[in-house]
Amino acid sequence: MTIRLSTGARNGLAGRLGFAAMFNHGYIKVFSGAQPANADAAETGTLLGTFTKSSGSLTKETRATGKITITGASGGSINNITVGGLNIIPDGSITVSGDTTSTLAAKLCDAINRNGIMEASVSGAEVTIKGRPGTGVTTAAVTGSLTTATATYVNMGSGVAGVAPVNGLILGAEASGVIAKPSDHVWSFNGVAAGTAGWARFYSSDGGDTGGLISGAPWYPRLDGACGVGSGDFLMSTIAITVGLPVTMDTFQWTQPAN
């Protein structure tokens, strides 16, 4: 078995997020049996336990959403879009040139994602924005400055109200291309089924990922790997899981290669 990244994790590394942003406040589920062929595949095997902060009860995150709907695209520009007064497209205005409301919305979505302050998705003329992973409850005014073009807005938290993650796993500060579990944080679980740990999956905090097959957007970040003691991708205190007995993961790190 080996490390396998989902499409969402590869997109995040190549694009706006990075490893820490994708997996901070996430959780790790441990299964019996063989690792799936890829990390977009559905979970397989028996769930033996879920690593959380100090075995605490996990609350997955619901990220608050807001919306911008383009209602007119006859010319002009989108000068800025602000969330709580912060411009989320700071690299420059978007010129309206031969656009429909849908194509202008797509341009806006790309600009928001390119700058990385918020995450955006688009459907027709409507752009939905979310805070970055781990932000949980976000309530803020959404507005914009447009010339000629027009738009309407839904404030953050009025589209979907956020729920903050609780007892997710914390990653430390990066150094020399390495990010790791902090030594003073406990990653643990009490076994929920008896068996031998074969593989594990690191999930983001996002509660939208239920562990099934991912075949299209949203492309959730996931990292799969082998469980082991002394060697393996997820180093555990034991791979012989007993119901109710504690298991810890004392070491975890991700290294971004230099070449």
MARMI-58672 format. One record per residue: x, y, z of N, C-alpha, C in turn. Coordinates in steps of 0.05 Angstrom, whole numbers, padded with zeros to 5 digits, always signed. Layout:
BEGIN
XYZXYZXYZ...
This chain:
BEGIN
+00017-00024+00000+00000+00000+00000+00018+00025+00000+00006+00047-00007+00021+00072-00010+00004+00096-00007+00016+00119-00004+00001+00144-00002-00014+00149-00028-00039+00156-00026-00056+00163-00049-00071+00188-00042-00071+00208-00060-00085+00233-00057-00109+00234-00074-00131+00244-00064-00155+00248-00079-00151+00271-00099-00169+00272-00119-00168+00294-00138-00169+00321-00124-00186+00323-00103-00188+00348-00088-00162+00356-00074-00148+00336-00063-00123+00341-00050-00102+00350-00070-00101+00338-00094-00082+00346-00114-00088+00374-00125-00114+00380-00128-00122+00407-00136-00114+00427-00115-00117+00420-00090-00110+00439-00069-00080+00444-00067-00064+00423-00071-00035+00427-00071-00026+00443-00095-00038+00438-00118-00031+00453-00142-00041+00481-00142-00063+00486-00127-00076+00512-00129-00074+00529-00104-00097+00535-00092-00098+00557-00073-00096+00549-00044-00096+00523-00037-00099+00515-00009-00073+00508+00004-00059+00487-00005-00036+00477+00010-00045+00455+00029-00026+00439+00039-00033+00416+00055-00046+00423+00081-00034+00443+00095-00045+00450+00122-00073+00461+00120-00078+00478+00100-00105+00489+00098-00126+00468+00091-00118+00447+00076-00137+00426+00069-00144+00409+00093-00124+00402+00110-00128+00381+00130-00129+00391+00159-00123+00416+00164-00126+00426+00192-00155+00423+00201-00158+00413+00225-00185+00408+00237-00199+00384+00224-00184+00368+00208-00195+00344+00197-00194+00321+00216-00197+00297+00206-00198+00273+00222-00189+00249+00205-00181+00227+00218-00170+00204+00205-00186+00179+00213-00198+00166+00193-00213+00142+00197-00196+00117+00191-00197+00098+00208-00180+00073+00205-00198+00050+00199-00190+00034+00179-00206+00012+00169-00189-00014+00169-00204-00037+00169-00191-00063+00164-00189-00067+00134-00173-00087+00126-00173-00095+00099-00154-00079+00081-00159-00081+00054-00142-00070+00034-00150-00041+00028-00130-00025+00022-00134+00003+00014-00148+00004-00013-00167+00023-00017-00179+00026-00044-00159+00033-00065-00166+00030-00090-00148+00035-00112-00141+00065-00115-00158+00082-00106-00152+00111-00106-00168+00125-00084-00160+00149-00077-00172+00163-00054-00199+00176-00061-00207+00176-00086-00234+00185-00093-00254+00163-00090-00244+00138-00086-00262+00115-00083-00276+00115-00056-00298+00100-00054-00312+00098-00029-00296+00082-00008-00302+00087+00017-00289+00072+00038-00294+00042+00035-00274+00026+00043-00277-00003+00043-00268-00014+00070-00276-00038+00077-00269-00051+00102-00287-00042+00125-00279-00050+00149-00294-00044+00173-00281-00020+00187-00298+00000+00194-00287+00023+00209-00280+00014+00237-00254+00017+00245-00245+00009+00271-00243+00032+00291-00240+00056+00280-00238+00080+00298-00232+00105+00282-00236+00128+00295-00231+00154+00282-00214+00171+00300-00190+00178+00290-00172+00195+00305-00183+00223+00306-00186+00233+00331-00194+00261+00336-00176+00272+00357-00180+00297+00365-00164+00309+00386-00172+00296+00413-00153+00281+00424-00156+00268+00451-00181+00251+00452-00188+00237+00429-00211+00219+00427-00237+00234+00432-00237+00260+00428-00262+00275+00433-00283+00270+00411-00307+00275+00418-00329+00272+00399-00326+00292+00376-00327+00283+00352-00322+00299+00328-00347+00314+00319-00344+00340+00314-00364+00355+00299-00351+00364+00273-00362+00354+00251-00351+00362+00225-00360+00391+00219-00345+00403+00201-00350+00431+00195-00371+00434+00173-00388+00454+00177-00405+00465+00156-00396+00493+00150-00385+00498+00127-00375+00525+00121-00398+00543+00112-00399+00566+00125-00419+00586+00117-00416+00594+00088-00438+00601+00075-00436+00610+00047-00450+00637+00044-00441+00651+00024-00455+00675+00014-00456+00673-00016-00468+00693-00029-00472+00691-00058-00470+00718-00072-00460+00717-00096-00460+00740-00114-00474+00731-00139-00495+00745-00147-00509+00738-00172-00506+00761-00192-00495+00755-00215-00491+00776-00235-00518+00780-00249-00528+00805-00248-00555+00811-00260-00553+00827-00286-00529+00839-00291-00525+00854-00315-00496+00854-00324-00491+00849-00350-00464+00847-00360-00461+00862-00386-00472+00886-00388-00473+00901-00413-00447+00917-00417-00429+00916-00398-00404+00931-00402-00393+00938-00374-00370+00953-00375-00359+00963-00350-00340+00943-00337-00341+00940-00310-00322+00924-00296-00333+00917-00268-00322+00895-00257-00325+00889-00229-00300+00900-00215-00302+00920-00199-00279+00933-00187-00269+00919-00162-00288+00910-00145-00281+00894-00122-00305+00880-00112-00300+00858-00097-00321+00844-00082-00310+00842-00053-00326+00851-00034-00316+00851-00007-00333+00832+00011-00319+00820+00030-00332+00803+00051-00323+00815+00077-00342+00826+00092-00334+00839+00117-00315+00862+00113-00316+00875+00090-00299+00898+00083-00273+00890+00070-00267+00864+00068-00242+00855+00056-00246+00848+00027-00230+00860+00009-00232+00855-00019-00222+00827-00025-00239+00809-00037-00230+00782-00042-00220+00777-00070-00219+00799-00086-00206+00797-00113-00185+00820-00115-00165+00820-00097-00147+00842-00095-00127+00845-00118-00126+00826-00137-00106+00829-00158-00115+00845-00182-00138+00858-00180-00147+00876-00201-00176+00873-00209-00186+00893-00222-00214+00892-00231-00218+00872-00254-00243+00864-00258-00250+00846-00280-00265+00862-00301-00254+00863-00325-00266+00878-00346-00289+00862-00359-00311+00876-00364-00334+00863-00377-00331+00869-00407-00328+00848-00422-00324+00851-00451-00337+00828-00466-00360+00834-00478-00375+00813-00493-00385+00791-00476-00389+00796-00450-00397+00775-00431-00428+00773-00429-00437+00749-00423-00464+00744-00413-00462+00745-00382-00484+00744-00368-00483+00743-00339-00469+00718-00330-00472+00696-00345-00459+00670-00337-00429+00671-00341-00420+00682-00364-00391+00683-00369-00377+00702-00350-00391+00724-00343-00379+00743-00324-00378+00730-00296-00399+00715-00289-00398+00701-00263-00375+00681-00262-00370+00667-00285-00347+00648-00286-00321+00663-00282-00318+00686-00294-00293+00702-00291-00290+00710-00261-00312+00718-00249-00310+00726-00221-00303+00702-00203-00315+00679-00209-00308+00655-00193-00278+00648-00196-00267+00650-00220-00239+00644-00223-00222+00664-00208-00229+00690-00208-00214+00710-00194-00214+00706-00164-00237+00698-00153-00239+00693-00124-00221+00669-00117-00222+00648-00132-00206+00624-00126-00176+00630-00130-00170+00645-00150-00141+00651-00156-00128+00666-00133-00144+00684-00120-00132+00699-00098-00132+00684-00071-00149+00664-00068-00147+00645-00046-00157+00655-00019-00169+00679-00018-00180+00689+00008-00205+00674+00015-00222+00668-00006-00246+00652-00003-00246+00631-00024-00264+00612-00022-00268+00592-00043-00294+00598-00057-00295+00593-00083-00319+00599-00098-00326+00577-00117-00352+00574-00123-00362+00557-00144-00383+00572-00159-00389+00564-00184-00407+00579-00201-00428+00561-00213-00452+00571-00215-00474+00558-00229-00490+00579-00244-00488+00579-00270-00501+00600-00286-00489+00627-00278-00507+00646-00271-00498+00673-00263-00493+00676-00233-00494+00654-00218-00492+00655-00189-00466+00644-00179-00451+00659-00164-00426+00651-00152-00431+00647-00122-00425+00623-00112-00427+00617-00084-00399+00618-00072-00396+00632-00050-00370+00635-00036-00371+00622-00009-00348+00610-00001-00345+00597+00025-00319+00607+00037-00318+00607+00063-00292+00612+00077-00274+00588+00072-00248+00593+00077-00229+00571+00075-00234+00550+00096-00225+00525+00091-00230+00503+00111-00221+00511+00139-00237+00504+00159-00231+00510+00186-00243+00536+00196-00255+00552+00179-00267+00577+00187-00294+00574+00201-00308+00552+00195-00333+00547+00209-00354+00568+00206-00362+00580+00228-00383+00600+00229-00371+00626+00219-00382+00636+00197-00374+00662+00186-00399+00678+00180-00402+00701+00193-00424+00719+00186-00411+00746+00178-00416+00754+00154-00403+00779+00144-00419+00789+00121-00419+00815+00117-00432+00828+00095-00417+00823+00069-00432+00816+00048-00420+00812+00021-00431+00835+00004-00412+00849-00009-00420+00871-00026-00399+00875-00047-00403+00894-00066-00384+00898-00087-00386+00926-00099-00365+00933-00113-00365+00958-00129-00363+00951-00158-00383+00957-00174-00384+00950-00202-00389+00976-00218-00378+00977-00242-00383+00998-00261-00400+00987-00284-00424+00998-00288-00443+00990-00309-00455+00962-00303-00438+00941-00301-00448+00915-00293-00462+00916-00266-00480+00897-00262-00496+00898-00237-00496+00870-00224-00501+00870-00198-00502+00845-00183-00519+00848-00158-00528+00825-00148-00541+00824-00122-00525+00806-00104-00530+00808-00077-00512+00795-00058-00528+00781-00036-00517+00759-00026-00528+00746-00002-00504+00745+00018-00508+00755+00042-00487+00756+00061-00478+00729+00071-00452+00727+00079-00442+00702+00090-00458+00694+00114-00466+00668+00115-00482+00658+00137-00511+00659+00131-00519+00676+00112-00548+00677+00104-00554+00657+00083-00534+00648+00067-00538+00627+00048-00540+00600+00062-00517+00592+00074-00516+00569+00092-00503+00578+00118-00516+00573+00140-00504+00580+00166-00481+00561+00173-00460+00572+00183-00436+00555+00188-00438+00540+00215-00423+00518+00216-00419+00502+00240-00389+00498+00243-00377+00507+00265-00349+00505+00269-00341+00476+00275-00317+00467+00265-00307+00440+00271-00300+00438+00301-00304+00415+00313-00297+00411+00341-00282+00384+00343-00259+00386+00357-00242+00362+00362-00229+00351+00337-00225+00368+00317-00210+00359+00294-00180+00360+00300-00164+00349+00282-00135+00347+00286-00121+00372+00277-00101+00380+00293-00086+00405+00288-00059+00398+00277-00050+00412+00256-00023+00409+00245-00007+00433+00254+00019+00428+00257+00037+00449+00267+00047+00468+00244+00066+00484+00251+00077+00503+00231+00096+00488+00213+00097+00497+00188+00114+00484+00168+00143+00493+00172+00162+00475+00166+00190+00481+00167+00205+00463+00148+00221+00476+00130+00237+00461+00111+00221+00442+00094+00196+00451+00087+00179+00434+00070+00165+00412+00084+00166+00412+00111+00153+00391+00127+00132+00403+00145+00109+00390+00146+00088+00398+00166+00080+00373+00181+00076+00375+00207+00073+00351+00223+00053+00355+00246+00046+00333+00258+00030+00334+00283+00046+00347+00305+00036+00367+00319+00050+00379+00341+00054+00358+00364+00077+00359+00376+00084+00339+00397+00066+00342+00421+00054+00365+00426+00037+00369+00450+00008+00364+00444+00001+00354+00421-00027+00348+00414-00031+00318+00414-00053+00308+00425-00059+00280+00426-00078+00273+00403-00070+00255+00386-00088+00244+00365-00095+00215+00374-00120+00210+00379-00126+00184+00390-00155+00176+00385-00161+00151+00389-00189+00141+00389-00191+00117+00407-00216+00110+00415-00222+00085+00428-00236+00067+00407-00226+00043+00405-00236+00025+00384-00266+00022+00384-00278+00022+00360-00307+00019+00357-00313-00009+00346-00293-00023+00336-00296-00051+00326-00270-00065+00329-00270-00091+00332-00245-00106+00335-00235-00114+00307-00209-00113+00304-00197-00121+00278-00169-00110+00276-00157-00116+00253-00130-00107+00247-00131-00083+00228-00119-00061+00236-00119-00037+00220-00102-00041+00195-00114-00038+00172-00100-00041+00147-00093-00015+00133-00112+00003+00133-00108+00029+00119-00124+00051+00133-00117+00076+00127-00131+00098+00139-00135+00120+00119-00154+00137+00124-00160+00160+00106-00161+00186+00122-00145+00205+00115-00145+00232+00127-00165+00249+00111-00186+00258+00126-00207+00275+00114-00203+00304+00122-00213+00322+00106-00214+00350+00113-00236+00354+00134-00238+00378+00144-00259+00383+00165-00287+00385+00153-00289+00386+00127-00314+00391+00113-00334+00368+00116-00357+00374+00129-00376+00353+00134-00391+00343+00109-00387+00357+00087-00399+00348+00062-00388+00322+00051-00364+00314+00060-00352+00290+00050-00361+00267+00069-00377+00249+00058-00388+00227+00074-00373+00201+00070-00351+00202+00054-00335+00178+00051-00342+00161+00026-00362+00169+00011-00369+00154-00013-00352+00161-00037-00359+00150-00060-00345+00155-00085-00348+00184-00092-00325+00197-00100-00325+00224-00111-00320+00222-00141-00340+00231-00156-00337+00229-00185-00341+00256-00199-00344+00277-00183-00347+00304-00194-00347+00324-00171-00348+00350-00178-00347+00371-00158-00370+00368-00138-00366+00374-00112-00341+00384-00101-00320+00362-00097-00295+00369-00104-00273+00350-00102-00260+00352-00074-00269+00335-00056-00260+00338-00028-00231+00328-00025-00215+00341-00008-00188+00331-00002-00189+00306+00015-00173+00286+00006-00169+00261+00022-00141+00251+00018-00130+00238+00038-00104+00225+00036-00107+00197+00048-00100+00177+00032-00101+00149+00040-00073+00138+00044-00071+00119+00062-00045+00106+00066-00047+00082+00084-00024+00068+00087-00023+00044+00103-00019+00049+00132-00032+00033+00149-00028+00034+00178-00005+00016+00186+00010+00024+00206+00032+00008+00215+00042+00016+00243+00059+00000+00254+00073+00006+00279+00103+00005+00272+00116+00028+00275+00145+00029+00268+00150+00036+00239+00133+00027+00221+00134+00034+00193+00106+00035+00181+00103+00051+00160+00077+00055+00148+00072+00085+00145+00049+00091+00132+00042+00119+00127+00029+00132+00152+00013+00116+00166+00000+00125+00190+00011+00108+00213+00029+00120+00230+00042+00105+00251+00026+00105+00276+00016+00081+00284-00002+00079+00306+00011+00064+00329+00000+00067+00353+00011+00052+00376+00006+00023+00374-00015+00015+00360-00021-00013+00354-00039-00015+00330-00037-00037+00315-00057-00041+00293-00077-00063+00301-00073-00074+00325-00093-00094+00335-00113-00079+00351-00136-00073+00339-00156-00056+00352-00176-00072+00368-00181-00063+00392-00200-00076+00410-00222-00055+00417-00246-00064+00418-00268-00046+00424-00264-00033+00451-00265-00006+00451-00263+00009+00476-00235+00016+00486-00215+00003+00474-00187+00008+00483-00174+00031+00466-00157+00047+00479-00146+00070+00466-00124+00063+00446-00123+00079+00424-00101+00077+00404-00092+00106+00399-00066+00110+00397-00055+00137+00392-00039+00137+00366-00037+00160+00354-00018+00165+00332+00001+00187+00342+00025+00179+00349+00043+00198+00362+00060+00213+00341+00062+00203+00317+00077+00217+00296+00062+00217+00270+00061+00240+00258+00050+00243+00231+00064+00267+00218+00073+00264+00193+00083+00287+00179+00080+00284+00149+00078+00307+00136+00077+00309+00107+00101+00325+00097+00117+00313+00078+00140+00326+00068+00135+00333+00039+00138+00358+00032+00136+00368+00005+00164+00366-00008+00168+00349-00028+00194+00345-00039+00206+00370-00052+00232+00372-00051+00246+00394-00063+00250+00391-00093+00249+00366-00103+00252+00361-00132+00239+00334-00138
